[in-house]
């Protein structure tokens, strides 16, 4: 028996496969609750998903994504604009309380920092090695862990990095990062793309990525800053746009992912 479910409104940011799995599980749970004897395996439960048609980025023109060479004229300033964003645009106490508390522990406790980074090292170096290369995706504080690990281990076989919802270039975070060492464009990378959305308070300062994480070698690669049209902020959920699933399901991220996979494999974009 095929059972087709149709969802309601406000599902534009849902992930179809996850939503289908949850709804199917709820349906089967209801059958369990009445002790139904029907063979669960005989039920072909599917979701007719249409929410993506209402998603903001459904009509967004896709940018060209490529490993970008350094363009000195494109470097933004590091002055008052970024600092003002950090201090005034909804970042403030809430974001610092949510994220900076863990960052303080990460930088102030060497054993914790090493153990955290080791988890990424283990995942990258797990045998057998993947002949197609390695791409790392870092969300929020995960982008800090990814970058810190890559800069400490320039021989780590990672070909591409995609940061999403990243506070790395925010002045308050960047100061902590720069206080413990240089912040170069990681030498092993063939591509670094940073995906952000305007209502994500965790991405204040994103415009400074290319300059803050510049390569020491003239003509080398730079961070490509990519906007995705994401979830809007609301009074009841001011940090709602800081959502990993929204980023991972965005079209801009998907485009960056395809380019990153090719770069990690060593292919021409």
Buried (B, 14 or more C-beta within 10 A) or exposed (E): EEEEBEBEEEBBBBBBEEBBEEBBEEBBEEEEEEEEEEEEEEBEBEBEBEBBEEBBBEEBEEBEBBBBEBEEEEBBEBEEEBBEBBEEEBBBEEBBEBBBEBBEEBBEEEEEBEEBBEEBBEEBEEEEEEEEBBBBBBBBBBBBBBBBBBBBBEEBEBBBBBBBBBBBBBBBBBEBBEEEEEBBBBBBBBBBBBBBBBBBBBBBBBBBBBBBBBBEEEEBBBBBBBBBBBBEBEEEEBBBBBBEEBBBBBBBBBBBBEBBBBBBBEEEB
